[in-house]
Every structure is written in structure tokens, then in C-alpha cells.
Amino acid sequence: MKSTEVKRFAALYERHLKLLKLQGKSESTINAYSRAVRRIKGHYDCCPDKLTKKQLEDYFGDLIQSHSWSTVKLDRLGLMFFWKHVLELDWQWLDMVKPPKVKSIPDILTPTEVARLICATKKLRYRVFLLATYSMGLRLTEALSLEVGDIDRDRKLIHIRRGKGHKDRMVPLPDRTLQALRILWSKHRHPRLLFPNTKGSMKTIQQATTHMNIGGTQNAMKVVVRECNIKKKSLFIPFVIPSQHISLNAA
């Protein structure tokens, strides 16, 4: 890209991020919509504001061949937002990109499979993370965002902040999960985060301002799933895990 295009794209991209935040979009939505803009910019190596309808049609034609429909749908929504709110241009042409409506029954992990995953996880932080996520039925981002102040030890509850739909809720906290969180916290003693970013020394961890990276956490889970030879594609989980002993010794 020419330097003028690079500057123009940078300005448009920053406005894209700003407007997404102003509309109160979640972090995952902001990441997905922003990735859509970066992807099409990289595909044509130019600022997207000058693309023709034919180029956009060709782009989605290629995207459908190389990516899942869920990715196509997210990219469509992200570019619709970019065209409508950032470029302030007509975006109705994107209506022609219509992912098929598919209703499928999700794979659900059995209690035994959940226990196998947790026991097979070598690193303590991931082991406790899996236990917390599975035992309380949390989404990955909800578990990663947990803070020390969210735990109500007396009532055996944990405060989930800004969950789906930006709603707070209280979730029962099993004794085993509380014990595991205590063990993990005793290792890093971060003043606020239960799952702080672990890069650097122990002192650096205590000063971390962000939680563990979601991508790294997902990759760790995939490795364990593969090692346990679990073939299920989407890992939906039960809300109750086995009462059998799950080792929490640091690895």
C-alpha cells in the first residue's frame, strides 16, 4: 500500500475501534469485527474504502471457500458496521451474503471426560481454570475475568460480572473449586486477578494488569483434549463434575 493509503486506513481503523466501544460492544465482538476489516485489507493490500462491489463479492466468494460459515457471518457483520458507521456508505449489498441456518445438537462432555481433562492438564493455572469453568458452567471470558473480590466465601457464591448480555449474576461456588482457587492464588498472590497474565517473573505476575490470554488458554485446552483422545468437536459441559479426587499439585 502507498503511504497515503496506510495513513488513511489507520485513521479509519481507529475510528472503527472507537465507534465499536462507544456502542458498548463486547471485547470479543470488537476483536471479531476488527479482524474482519484487517482481513479484507490484507486480502487486497489496500484501504477497504475504495473497494468496488465486484471486489467485495469476489472476496466473500473466496472467504466461503476457505473459512467456516461462522467466520463468514462475523466478517459480514464486521464489514457492515465498518461500511455503515465508519465509511457512512450503503451496505445493503452485503445482504446477499446469507449464511445458512443450521440447527445442530452440541456435543456434551460427560462428567468422566471433564475429570479426565482436568487431571491431564499439567500446568496448575490451566488445571484450576478448567475446574472453575466446568464446575460453575462459565464461559471462557467469564472465568478468565474472575477477581479476588468476586468471591463470597461465606455464602459460597461467586459474582460473574458483565456476562452474556452485559448482565451480572451470582453463581454457586463449590467447595472444591474454592479450594483450588485458593491454592492457585497462594502461588501468585496477585492483589486483584485470579488468573493474571503469567509472562515474566513472579514479581511481574503480581503487577500484571491483564488476565491470561484467551488464545493461549484455548490452545492449552485443545492440547489436553487431543491428549485425552476426546473426539467431540464442540466441548459443551455439564454443570456438575465428578466428586472423584482431582489433583491440584503444581506442575
C-alpha positions, 0 to 999 in steps of 0.5 A, spaced: 500 500 500 502 507 498 503 511 504 497 515 503 493 509 503 496 506 510 495 513 513 488 513 511 486 506 513 489 507 520 485 513 521 479 509 519 481 503 523 481 507 529 475 510 528 472 503 527 475 501 534 472 507 537 465 507 534 465 499 536 466 501 544 462 507 544 456 502 542 458 498 548 460 492 544 463 486 547 471 485 547 470 479 543 465 482 538 470 488 537 476 483 536 471 479 531 469 485 527 476 488 527 479 482 524 474 482 519 476 489 516 484 487 517 482 481 513 479 484 507 485 489 507 490 484 507 486 480 502 487 486 497 493 490 500 489 496 500 484 501 504 477 497 504 474 504 502 475 504 495 473 497 494 468 496 488 462 491 489 465 486 484 471 486 489 467 485 495 463 479 492 469 476 489 472 476 496 466 473 500 466 468 494 473 466 496 472 467 504 466 461 503 471 457 500 476 457 505 473 459 512 467 456 516 460 459 515 461 462 522 467 466 520 463 468 514 457 471 518 462 475 523 466 478 517 459 480 514 457 483 520 464 486 521 464 489 514 457 492 515 458 496 521 465 498 518 461 500 511 455 503 515 458 507 521 465 508 519 465 509 511 457 512 512 456 508 505 450 503 503 451 496 505 445 493 503 449 489 498 452 485 503 445 482 504 446 477 499 451 474 503 446 469 507 449 464 511 445 458 512 441 456 518 443 450 521 440 447 527 445 442 530 445 438 537 452 440 541 456 435 543 456 434 551 462 432 555 460 427 560 462 428 567 468 422 566 471 426 560 471 433 564 475 429 570 479 426 565 481 433 562 482 436 568 487 431 571 491 431 564 492 438 564 499 439 567 500 446 568 496 448 575 493 455 572 490 451 566 488 445 571 484 450 576 481 454 570 478 448 567 475 446 574 472 453 575 469 453 568 466 446 568 464 446 575 460 453 575 458 452 567 462 459 565 464 461 559 471 462 557 471 470 558 467 469 564 472 465 568 478 468 565 475 475 568 474 472 575 477 477 581 479 476 588 473 480 590 468 476 586 468 471 591 463 470 597 466 465 601 461 465 606 455 464 602 459 460 597 457 464 591 461 467 586 459 474 582 460 473 574 460 480 572 458 483 565 456 476 562 452 474 556 448 480 555 452 485 559 448 482 565 451 480 572 449 474 576 451 470 582 453 463 581 454 457 586 461 456 588 463 449 590 467 447 595 472 444 591 473 449 586 474 454 592 479 450 594 483 450 588 482 457 587 485 458 593 491 454 592 492 457 585 492 464 588 497 462 594 502 461 588 501 468 585 498 472 590 496 477 585 492 483 589 486 483 584 486 477 578 485 470 579 488 468 573 493 474 571 497 474 565 503 469 567 509 472 562 515 474 566 517 473 573 513 472 579 514 479 581 511 481 574 505 476 575 503 480 581 503 487 577 500 484 571 494 488 569 491 483 564 488 476 565 491 470 561 490 470 554 484 467 551 488 464 545 493 461 549 488 458 554 484 455 548 490 452 545 492 449 552 485 446 552 485 443 545 492 440 547 489 436 553 483 434 549 487 431 543 491 428 549 485 425 552 483 422 545 476 426 546 473 426 539 467 431 540 468 437 536 464 442 540 466 441 548 459 443 551 459 441 559 455 439 564 454 443 570 456 438 575 463 434 575 465 428 578 466 428 586 472 423 584 479 426 587 482 431 582 489 433 583 491 440 584 499 439 585 503 444 581 506 442 575 
